[in-house]
Amino acid sequence: MISLRRCALLLPFLAAPFLTQACADERAPGILIALDVDSDIPKDIDSLRLVVKAGGQIVYDQSTSVGANAQRVPATFKLVKTGDDPTVPITARAIAYSGATAIVVNQLTATAPTDRVALLRLPVHFLCFGQTRSEATTDGTPLATVACADDETCQAGSCVKMATVLDRADKQFGNGVGLAPQPASAGSISTESLPTVAPGDVFGGTDGDGSGTCFDVPAAFKNAREVVPDAACTIDAFAGVRNIGLVTGAPAGKSRPGIVDALGRSIVPLWMESDWGAYTEGARLRLPPAVCQRMAAGAVTAVLASDGYFVEKSAKYANCGAWSSVRKPASAEDQEGRRIGPTLGADSGTVTDAGDASVDSGDGGLSGTSDLALLTAGSAHACAAARTGEVYCWGANKNGQLGSAAPALSPRALLVPAVGGATAIAAGASHTCALVANGRVLCWGGNEVGQLGRGTATATDAPGAVLLGAGKELTGMTYLAAGESHTCAGGPSGLFCWGNNRAQQLGIAGGNQLFAALIALPEGASIAAIPGGSPLAAGRDYTCALFSAPAGTVGCWGTNTSGEFGTGAVPAATVVATSVKSVSFPLQGDGAAAISGGTSSICVRSVANHVYCWGANKQGLLGVSSVTLPSSGKALDLRADATSVVVGQNHLLLASVAGGGAVSGLGSNDRFEISSVGGKENIVPIAAEFPRLSGLAAGVGFSCGIVATAGKRVVCRGENGNGQRGSDPATSPANATGEVSFP
């Protein structure tokens, strides 16, 4: 609630038909009508009109301009009834206009007290936008009115009986006291149910010298997570959820309703709609049906949930104004009373299912009914493969890594031509490869060091077969991995690698390889077969393999400057594949079941569902402060209940058994690649903001997941300079989750 003016407006209903300013008579008995506005003034609302009826007659009708050159934040009109009959009901109707169009109308009816000044808050709220109809006034002039019955008011987008209204203002300021429900036949709010005006809550300051409290929407939702309502319009009631915000869409030719934050989102706070508009049901938080109806219509594009306390002071935003109250931070009791839902225990993050599906590095542990089976992420692009074998790519396309000559970038997934029947896909920094029928490997994109394996160093957007030599295709492969600028594939005939070999990451001595080269392994070693995944992990200058003999062991070759070998060897050493030593895991007797590699960090999911990681510890992705431990040459045990893990440049994502597959992340979040909350360095897992997923992939500063439901749906977070998040780089907020569009 925000105040329009400090002086009262005295309405002597039974004395004379005119208004007089009456600052001196503020203590006179009557009703103070406060208009609650949850949208931006004057961006969304140009003028407000208050019409009051007493005994069926219009006794007050005033419009107030709220344009840029007028008072910016209207809200409070004071109406004092001085007549002898307090039983005569007063109906107050608020009308908000955009230009000449009435965009929202609401009404409340109450009786006035004779011994005090009572407060009647009349909401003018986003969810009630559009609920209007025409009515003729007593003098014949048209008047827009709410599309509810005479004894109803609009709350959270629905018409409800006025007699059942709770006092939102009382709950808003934390004392938890609501109005006692009245009989439905009353058709109005009784005098006894109205709270007495408290100047500090209406105007700001205990003496009423301020100008009204306001809600700092950008501050309240700065670190909020985006949540996705289910079919019943409920969301996960995660621990401490207090504020719900609606990110609005843009009506044709108009701005988006709500307060615009630093990320360009227009947000309407749901708590101002009504404290009863969202309520808990077990572990779920039920939203007003109007929220999901407006999501379906595009009027609401996202729902934000925040566990932060309300921030009530700001003069920077148009819904507050320069005269807004400087209200002190609420007490712990006050804050607790304002919560939308109760604390429900541990933060559950986003929920996934356990099962088998392919992800970026071949780690399983996620399942669903998606039409997509495979997902991979490079430096600034990502690709997915359908269960029917088609491959789609999006993001950066400077080198043709999307399989198309144009455009230079695409937030929309493009179908890669001439690639069908893909059973594995892998993305490097600027190139992409797919494993197709007969074990052939097709690659396209950047090729400055031969990472396409075609015998040249020329980039191309056209998928082409990897060659063993001129005119001789590589066939019979069953698994695949791509590093920054090198690629490896293997099968019954052995392991083959090509591309950059500056640190012996191909596993052999010598220079770059333009054709696929057979890589010798240690005597007696064989690489494991992982159903639906790859036993290889490749990064900037290293390659690792998960071996079946010895079972569950992992060996790495190439550079060791950040401890990539995982053996404690001297960081400066480089080795070829024949000289690898096994990584020692913290849990004796445990072995690797799946492997994932980032730029210079490697993780495995073990047979016992532990996550062991080693290598670079940029921004704490190993679960230890990067200041204390810049890198680790030995495997560290990050957690003991994992079903899946994938590693990006400076962050990792993992799914846990305990949370039913809940996804969380460690390391960098400075580009919101994990969540809209969390610091630059996260050494304790933070909940990842995704819907239920069936596959994961992590790239350079961004993350993607296959949505577990039917159809082709991929959601991404983080860096979006090339559209790799699936949304327009020019307009998408930095911390938003994007969804990729598929043809």
N, C-alpha and C positions, 0 to 999 in steps of 0.2 A: 504494500500500500504506500502510495506516494502522495504528498499533498500538493494541491494546486495553489492554495493561498492560505495565509495565516489568519486573515480576518474571516469572521463568520458571516454567513448570509442569513439574515433573520427573516423568517416567513411567518407573519401573523395571520394564520389561515382564516380565522373568523373575524379579524379586525379590519383589514384593508387589503385589497388585491394588488399589492406591490411589494417589492423587495427593498430592503435597506441594509447596508453594511452595518454590522453590529458587533464590532470587536469588543465594545464595552459590555455587551450582554452575553458573553460566551457561557456564563454559568447558568443562563436561563434553561429551564427544562426543555427537552425535545430530543430530536434524533440528529446525529451527525452522520451523514451519508458519505462513505468513502468508496471511491471507485478504484478497484484493484485492476491494474493494467499490467499484462505480462509481455506485451510486445514493445517494439522500439518506437519511441516518440521523438521526432515526428515522421520517421521513415515509413511506418506502417499505418499510422492514424493521423489524419489531418485535423480532425475536430471531434469534440465530444459534446453530446447533448444529454441533458438530464431533464426528464419530464416526470412530474409528480402529480398523482391523482389523490384526491381526498374525497370520500363519499361519491366516487364515480365521476368527479369533475376535475379537469386539469387546473391545478392551482399554481403550478410552477413549470416553466418551460424555458430553459436557457441553453444556448450553444456557446461553446468556448473554442476558439481557434487554437490549435497547437502547432502551427507552422513554425518554420525556422526563426521568424522574427517575432513570434509571440511566446507566451509561456510554454516551455517545452514539455513539462511533465504534469499534466492535469491529474487530479485524483480526488480531492476532497472538497465537497460542498457541505456547508453546515445548514441544516434546516431545523428551525426551532418552532415547535407547535405550541401556541399560547392559548389555545381555545379551552373551552370548559368540558369537552367531551373526549377523553382519552381513548374511548373505545372505537372511534372512527378510524378505520384502517387507512394507512398511507401506502400507496403503491409507487415505488420509485423505479423508473425505467431508464437505463443508460443505453445510448446509441452511439456507436463509434463509426465515423465516416472516413472513407478514403475518397477524396474528392467529393462528389455529390452522392456517392453510393454508400448505403448503410451496410457495413461489412459484418458487424456483430451487434446484437441487441440482447439485453438481459433485463430481468425485472425481479424485484422482491417486494413483498407486502408485509408490513409490520404495524403494530400500534405503538404510539409514543408514550413514554412515561411522563408523569407530572412532577416528579421529585428529583430528577437527575437528567444528565445528558447521556443518552444511550448511543452506542455505536452500531451502525448497520453497514457492513461491507458488501458492496455490490460488484461482483466480478465482471470484467470485460475481457474475456479470455479467448485465446487462439482456438481451442477445441470447439468453441461455440460460434466460430466464424461461419457465416452463411445461413444460420438458422433465423431467418427473417421472413416476415410477411407484411402486407399492407393493412392499415387500419385507418378509418376516418375519425378525426378528432371532433370535438363538440362544435368547433367553428368550421368544419368541413375541409380543413387542410389535411393532406395525406401525412401519415405518421408510420414509419416502419416500426414493427414490433416483433418480439420474439415469437418463434413458431412453437410455443408451448402453451398449454392451457392456462387459464387465468390464475389457478392456484399452484402453478408450477414455475420453476426456474431452471435455467440451463447450468448444469454442473458437469464438467469434464466431457462435454459434448452430448450429454443426454438430458432429457427433460425429467425432473424429479419434483416431488411434492415439496413446496416451500416449508411445510411444517416439519419435515424430517431433516432440515438443513442443520449441519454442525457449524459452529463458529470457526472458520478457517483461521481467522486472525489470532484467536486465543491459542490455537495449536501452533500457528506460525511462530509465535514468540515463546513457545516452549513450556507453558505451564500445564499443557495437556487437558485443559478444561474445555468441554464442548457444550453446545446447547442441548438441553433436554429435548428429546423428540416430542412433538406435539401431535395431538390427534389429526389424522389426515383430513378430517372434515373441517378443521380450523381454517385452512386455506391461507394462513399467514403465520408469521413468527410472532410469538407473544411478547409483550413488554418485558416480562420477567426473564425471558430467555436472552434478551439483548445485554451484552456486557456494558458496563459503564465506561465512558471514554477515559482512556489513560493518555494524557497529552504526550508523554514520552514515546508511546507506541504509534501515535497518530502523526505528530509533528516532528518528533525527534528531540531528545533531551528531556530531562525530568520536568522542566518548567514549560515545555511546549514552545520554546523559542526557535527550535530548529524547523526543518521543513519536511520531515518525514523520512522514515527508514526506507531503504531500497535494497535490492538483491543484486550483488555483483555477479552477473551471470558468467562472464568470461573467467573470473577467478574461480567460481564454484565448479566449472566443468573443464578447467585447464588440463587436469590429469585424469579425466573420466575415461572409462573404457566404453567402446561401442558394443552393444549387446543386440542380439537378434531374437525378437519375440517368436514363440512357437505358434502353432495353429490355434491354440487357445488364448493367444495374446498374453502369455506369461514369459517371464525371463528368470534366469537364475538369480535367486536372492542371495548373492554372495555376501561374505562377512562385512558388516558395517555399511551396507548400502544406505545412503541417506538422500541423495538428490537424483532425480531423473530429469533428463533434458531431451527435448525433441528437436532434431535438426530438420529444418523445414526446406521444402523444395520451392522453386520459383514459379508463381502463377504466370500465365502468359502476359508478357509486357509489364510485369510488376516485380518489385523486389521481393525477396524472401522474408516472410514475417519472422520476427525474433530479434534478439540482440546479436550483433556480429562480433565474433571474437577474433583474436590475432591470427587464427588459422583460416579465417574467411567463412566459418560456419555461422549460419543464423540459427540461434538456439532459443527455444521457448522452454522455460523451466516448468516441469509438470507440477511441482509442489505448489506453485501459485495457482494452478488450475483448481486444485482441491487436495486437502490432506487425505481425503478418503478416495481419491481417484485411483490410487495404486495401493494394494494391500497384499500381505503375504498369505500364501497357502502352502504350508509346509516349507519346502525348500525352493518354492517358486514365488515370484512376485507378480501378481496379476495387474495388468495395466488396464486403463479404461478402454472399452471396445473401440471408441472413436480413434484411439491411437493407431490401431492396426487397420481400421477402415481408411484412415488418411494415408497410411503407408501404402496400401494397395492402390490408392488414387494418385500417389506421387506427391501429396502435400507434405508428408513427412518422409524423409529419406533415410533417417537413422535414429536410433535411440541410444542415449548416453546414460551411463550409470556411474555415479561418483560416491566414494566413501568418505569424502572430505566434508567438513562442517560448512555451514552457510557463511558466506562472506557478505556482510551487509553494508559496507560503506565504499563508495566510489563516486567521484564526480566526473569520471572520464567518459562514462557511457550515457547515451541519451535517455535511458530509462530512469536515470537518477537525477541529473541536473546539478548545477553548482551548489544548490542549497540543501542537498541531501544530508540526512542525519549522520553524524559521526558517532555511531553507536558502538559502545565498547564490545569487545569479543564476549560471546555468551559464556556463561558458566558451564561447567561440565554437566550439571543437571539440566540446564536449559538446552544445551546441545543434544543431550540424550533424548529429550522430549521431542526434538524436531525430526528425528529419524523417520524415514518412510517405513522401514521394516526393521525387525529385530536383528541383532547379530546372530548369525546362524552357524558359527564355528569357523573352521578353516576355509580359506578362500579356495573355491573350486575351479577357478579359471574357466577355460572352455572345455567342453566334454567331447571326447572321441570314443570310438569303440576299439576293442582289441581284436586282432585277427591277422590276416595276411594280405598285404598289398605292396606293390613296389613303390619306392620313394627314390629320392635323388641318388642316394648312395647305395641302394640295395637293402637298406634296413627295413624289415617288416614290422608288424605289430599294429597295423591300423586296417580297418575294413569298412565297407559301406556298399551302397548300391549304385555308385556313380558310374556313368558311361565312360569315365576316364580311369585308366589303370596305372599310368606312369607319369612322373613329374620330375623335372630337373631344372636347376637354376645356374646361370653363369654369372658373369660380372654385372651385366645390365640387361640381360634378357632371360627368358624362361620358356620352357616348352613342356607340353603334355601330350601323351599318346592315349588314344581311345582304346577301349577293349577290342575294337574291330581293327586296330592297327594304324589308323590315320594319325599324323603328327601335326600339332598346332604350336606355333611360336608367337611370342609378343615381346615388346620392349625395344632395345636398341637394335639397329639394323645397318649400322655404318659399313659393316663388312659383309653384309648379306647373310648374317647368321639366322635370320628368320626364314630363309629360303625364298626370299623375294627380292627383286631388284629395287623396289620402292615400297613404302616410303622409308625415310631415314630412321623413323621410329614408329611404333604402333602400339597403343594401349590395347587394341583389339587383337585377339588371336587370329593369326593368318594360317590357313591350311598350307602345309608344305607340299608342293607338287611332286609327283613321281616318287613319293615315299608311302608305301603301304605295307601292312602286315608287320609293323614294328613290334618287337618283343623287348627291346631295351632302348633307352635314349640317354644321352649324356651331353652336357653343355660345358664348354670351356669359357675362357674370358670372352672370346669373340667368334667361336666356332661351335658347331653342333654336329652330333653324329647319332645315327640310329642303326640298330641291329635288325635286319630284315630276313626274309626267306632265304633258306640255304646257308644261313650263317654269314651272309654278306654284311659288310659295314658300309653305310653311306654317310658321307660327311659334306658339310658346306659351311661357308663363312670365311673368317680370317685364315690366312695361310702363309704368313710371312716367314715361318720357320718349318713349313711342311706338315703342320698338324692335321691337314686333310688327307695325307698319305697317298697323294696322286702322282708323286714324282716331280711336282713343281712347287713353287713358292708364290703362286698367284691366287689371290682371293677370288671366290665365286659364290654366287647365291644359288647355283644349280647343284642339287645333291648329286654326288658321284661316288663310285665305288672306290674303296681303299685297295691299293695294289701292292703286291709283293715285289713286283718289278714291272717293266713295260709290258702292258697287255695281259698281265696275270693277276686276277682278282684274289683277294683274301676271302676265304670261305670257311665254313665249319665253325664259326665263332658262336659262343653261347653266353658270353658276358662282356661288359663294356665299361670303360671309365674315361673321363676326360679331365686333364689338369688345366692349368692356365693356358698353356700353348703346346701341350702334348697329349697324346691319346694312346690308350692301350685296349686290347681286346684279347680274349683267350677262349680256348676250347680244348677238345681232345688232342688236337695237334700241337698244343703249346700256347705260350703267351707271346703276343706280338705287340710292339710299341713303335710309335713314329712321332716326328715333330721335334720340339726343342729338347736338346740334350746338354745344355750348358752346365748342368750340375750332375750329369749322369742319371737323371731321373728316368731315362728310358731303360736303365738297368744294364747298359753296356758302355764301354769306353768309346771315345770318339766324338764327332760333331753331330749336328742335327741330321735327322733321317727323314728324307722326303718320301721314302717307301716304308712299308711295314717291315720291321726287323724282328726276327725270332730272338727271344730273350732267354738266355740260359738261367736256370734256377739252381739253388743249392742241391747237391746230390741227395736223392731220395725224397725231395720235396714235391708236393703236388698241390695245386690250388683248389680250394674247396668249391663245391657247387652249392649255391644258395638259391633255393626256389624263389622266383620272382624278384631276385635282387642280384647285386654284383659283389663278388668277393674282393674287388679292387677299390682303392681310394687314391685319388691323385690330386695334388695341389699345385702350388707355384713351381716348386723345383723338387718334388719328391713323388714317389709312388709307393703304396703299401699293398700287400696282399694277405688275405686270410687263407691259411693253408689247411688242407685236410690231412696232410701228413707232414709233420706231426699234427694231430687233430687240434683245432682251436687255436693254433699259434698264429701270430702276426709278425711279418717281417717287412721292413721298409728300406728303401734305397734312394740314392740321390743326395740332396743336401741334408745337413744336420745342424744348420746354423741356429735353429730354434729348438733343437732336441727332437726333431721329427722321427728319429730312429726309435725312440722310446726305450733305449737300452742303457742310458747313462753315458754313452760314448762322448768323446770330445766333440763339442759343437762344430768345430771347423772341418771335421772329417766328411768325405764323400765316398760312397761305395757303390759298386755295381751289384746286381741282383744276386750273383753267386756268393757274395760275401755277407749277406744279411744275417743278423742274429735276432732271435725271438724277443719280442717285448715281454717283460715280466709283469704279470698282473698282480695287484695287491692281494686278492683272495687266492690262496694257494689251491691249485687243482682246478681253478676256473679257466674256461677258455672262451674265445670270441665266437659269437654267433652271427654278428653283422658288423659292418665297418662303414665309417663315413669320414671324409676328409674335407677340410676347408683350405684356406690359403696356406697356412703353416701349422695347422692344428689337426689332430686326428683323434677320433673317438671310436670305441667299439661298444656294442651291447653284448654282454656276456651271456653264457649259457644260464647263469644264475640271475639274469636280468639286472646285473650291475652295469653302470656306465663308467668305463675307464677312459681317461683322456690324457693326452700328452702333447708336447710341442709348444707353440707360441701361446702366451697367456694374455694377449691383447684385450684390454678392458675387462679382465677377470673372467673370461669364459671357462677357465679351468676350475672356477669356484674358489679362487684365492686372489687376494689383492695383486694387481699387476705391478704395484710398487714393490711389494714384498717378494714376488716371484714373477719376473718378466717372462720366463719360460720354464718348462719342466722337461727334462730328458727322461723322466720316469713316469709311468702311468699313475694317475691319481684316481681314486675312487670317488666319483661325484654323487652317486645315489645307488640305492639297492632295489629299485622297483620299476625299472624301465621296460617299456615295450618297444620303443623306437627312439633313435637319436639321429639327427642330421646336423652337420657343421657348415657354417658359412665363413665369411672372412674373419669377423671378430665376434661372432655370436653363434650359439647353438640352440637347437630346439629339441626337446625330448618329451615323450609321452610316458605317463606313469601307470603302473598297475593299480596302485592305491586309489587313484582318482578315476578309475574306470577308463583310463587312456587320456586323462586331462593333460593338455599341452602346456608346457612352461618353457622358459628360456633363461639362458645365462649369457653374460658378457655385454656387448654393446647394445644399447637401446637409444643412442643419440639420434638416430634417424627413425625411431619408433618402429624398428623392425620386429620387435616382440610385442610391444604394448604401447598404448598412449600414455601410460604412467611408467615410472621407473627411471633411475638415473643413467648417466652415461656409462657407468661401470656397475654391473650387477653380479655379485659373487654368490648371491642366494637366488635360487630360481624365482622368477616372477611369472605370474599367469599370462599366457599368450592370448591375445584377443582374436580368436577365430571361432566360427561355428564348429559343429561336429565335423571332423575331418576323416578322410580315408587315405591320405598321403601327405607327405611333407617335403619341402625343399628349401634350402637356404643358400642365398647368393651373397653378393657384396653389398651389405647394408640393406637387404630386403629378404623377406620370407614369403613363401606361398604354401597353400594347402589345397588339396582336392576336397571339396565339400562332399560329405558322405551320402548325400541324398541323390536320387536319380537325376539323370541329365548330365550336361557338361558344365560344371561350375568349379571355378578356381577363385579363391580369394587371396589377396596378397597385402602385405604391410611393408612400410619402410621407404627406402629411396625410390624416387619416382621420376628422376630427371629424364628418363627415356621411355616413360610409360610402363615400366616393368611391373608396376603395381596394378596395372589394368585400368588405370584412370587417367584422365587428361592432366598432364604435368602442369599446365598453366592454371588450372582451376581447383584441383583436388587438394584439400587440406593436408598438411604434412603428416599428421598423426592419424589419418583416417585409414580404414580398411577398404581396399578397392576390390571390385569383382570384375574378372576378365570376361569380356563378351566373346562368344564363339559363333562362328558362322553356322 
